[in-house]
Amino acid sequence: MGTGLVLISSPPVRDPKRDLYTGQIAEEAALLSRSWAIIAREVKLDEEEDKARQVWSDFAKSVQTFIGEYGIKYIIMIVGMSEPGIMIRAHPYDSTSKEILEIVRSGLEPHFETRVTDPGAEDSSNQVLPIVRLELGPDERGLMKDQFVNSIADIVGLINTRLGISEGNESSSGVLD
């Protein structure tokens, strides 16, 4: 059971460059930070386009339902990429998002090579909440995975504090008092 206002997600990816371990990384980061998580099932490369599109649609609907039900205010999406380092993409880019993006960037930068870039077309859809998409290179998903998970757990705590949630105003059941 998660707590706080941050949702960590690993969306379905249907791409030859995808990585099967990002779901596990998202799960570990959510467990360590005691935050919410939604991890999609893997989409096989040989699945039909319509079926893959339906998986993505179902995932998006479940995220929207979850957001409404649990009052989520921010999403951290974790995916893989083939290049080294961590690519950070944020949408939308309003003042709150800029501040939270800076929390994410400054939390990762001491330990990882990071680049901040504009959101891709898939990120700039009609999202209602701020999203930061973290694209992890091979080393960040492998050798440096534990450091990444620890960093994200710290970052989630800082974001929750910035959004007005702290450990002190949560009951042991994870429900806000």
C-alpha positions in Angstrom: 0.0 0.0 0.0 1.5 3.3 -1.1 1.4 6.7 0.5 1.9 10.3 -0.6 1.1 12.2 -3.8 3.6 10.6 -6.2 2.9 7.7 -8.5 5.9 5.8 -9.9 5.0 4.1 -13.2 6.6 1.8 -15.8 4.4 2.0 -18.9 4.0 -0.6 -21.5 6.7 -0.2 -24.1 6.7 -1.8 -27.5 10.1 -0.9 -28.9 13.2 -3.0 -29.8 15.1 -0.7 -27.4 12.8 -1.4 -24.5 14.1 -2.9 -21.3 12.4 -5.6 -19.3 13.9 -4.4 -16.0 12.3 -1.0 -15.7 9.2 -2.4 -14.1 11.3 -4.1 -11.4 13.2 -0.8 -10.9 9.9 1.1 -10.6 8.6 -1.5 -8.1 11.8 -1.3 -6.0 11.8 2.5 -5.9 8.1 2.5 -4.9 8.6 0.0 -2.1 11.6 1.9 -0.8 9.9 5.3 -0.9 6.6 3.8 0.2 4.9 5.5 -2.8 2.3 4.3 -5.2 3.2 2.3 -8.3 1.6 1.1 -11.5 3.7 -1.3 -13.6 2.4 -2.4 -16.9 2.7 -5.9 -18.3 5.2 -6.2 -21.1 4.0 -5.9 -24.7 5.6 -8.4 -26.9 7.2 -7.1 -30.1 5.3 -9.6 -32.2 1.9 -8.6 -30.8 -0.5 -7.0 -33.3 -0.6 -3.2 -33.4 -4.3 -3.1 -32.3 -3.6 -5.3 -29.3 -0.5 -3.3 -28.3 -2.5 0.0 -28.7 -5.2 -1.5 -26.4 -2.7 -2.4 -23.8 -1.5 1.2 -23.8 -5.0 2.5 -23.6 -5.9 0.2 -20.7 -2.8 1.3 -18.9 -3.6 5.0 -19.4 -7.2 4.5 -18.1 -6.0 2.6 -15.0 -3.6 5.4 -14.3 -6.3 8.1 -14.6 -8.6 6.1 -12.4 -5.9 5.6 -9.8 -5.0 9.3 -9.8 -8.6 10.2 -9.1 -9.0 7.6 -6.4 -5.8 8.3 -4.4 -5.3 12.0 -5.0 -2.0 11.6 -6.9 -0.4 15.0 -7.8 2.8 13.9 -9.7 3.9 11.0 -11.8 7.4 9.7 -12.2 7.6 7.4 -15.3 10.6 5.1 -15.7 11.6 3.6 -19.1 14.7 2.3 -20.6 16.9 3.6 -23.5 19.9 2.3 -25.3 22.1 5.4 -24.7 24.1 5.8 -21.5 23.0 8.2 -18.7 19.6 9.4 -17.7 17.4 11.5 -20.0 14.9 13.6 -18.0 11.7 14.8 -19.8 9.0 16.8 -18.0 5.5 17.9 -19.0 3.9 20.3 -18.6 6.6 22.9 -18.0 4.8 25.3 -15.6 6.3 26.8 -12.4 5.5 23.9 -10.1 6.8 21.4 -12.7 10.0 23.4 -13.0 10.5 23.4 -9.3 9.9 19.6 -9.1 12.0 19.0 -12.2 14.8 20.7 -10.4 14.3 18.4 -7.3 14.6 15.4 -9.7 17.6 16.8 -11.6 19.5 17.8 -8.5 18.8 14.5 -6.8 20.1 12.5 -9.7 23.0 14.7 -10.9 25.5 13.9 -8.2 25.4 10.2 -9.0 24.5 10.0 -12.7 25.1 11.7 -16.1 21.8 13.4 -16.7 20.3 15.4 -19.6 17.1 17.4 -19.4 15.2 17.7 -22.6 11.8 18.7 -23.9 9.1 16.1 -23.7 8.6 13.8 -26.6 5.3 13.7 -28.6 4.1 10.8 -26.5 4.6 12.7 -23.3 2.8 15.9 -24.4 -0.6 14.3 -24.8 -3.5 15.5 -22.8 -2.1 14.7 -19.4 -3.8 16.4 -16.5 -0.8 16.0 -14.0 2.8 16.9 -14.1 4.9 14.0 -15.4 8.6 13.5 -15.3 9.8 10.7 -17.6 13.2 9.2 -16.7 14.8 7.2 -19.5 17.6 5.0 -18.0 20.6 3.9 -19.9 22.0 0.3 -19.7 24.4 1.0 -16.7 21.7 2.9 -14.8 19.4 -0.2 -15.2 22.2 -2.6 -14.3 25.3 -1.8 -12.4 23.9 1.5 -10.9 20.4 0.3 -10.3 20.6 0.3 -6.5 21.9 3.9 -6.5 19.1 4.9 -8.8 16.5 3.3 -6.6 17.9 5.0 -3.5 18.0 8.4 -5.3 14.4 8.1 -6.5 13.2 7.2 -3.0 14.9 10.3 -1.6 13.5 12.4 -4.5 9.9 11.1 -3.9 10.2 12.2 -0.2 11.3 15.7 -1.2 8.5 16.0 -3.8 5.9 14.8 -1.2 7.3 17.4 1.2 7.1 20.1 -1.5 3.5 19.1 -2.3 2.5 19.3 1.3 2.8 15.8 2.5 5.2 14.7 5.2 5.7 11.5 7.2 4.1 13.2 10.2 0.7 13.6 8.8 0.1 10.1 7.5 -1.3 7.3 9.7 0.3 3.9 9.8 -2.3 2.6 7.3 -1.0 5.1 4.7 -4.2 7.2 4.8 -3.8 10.9 5.2 -5.1 12.2 8.5 
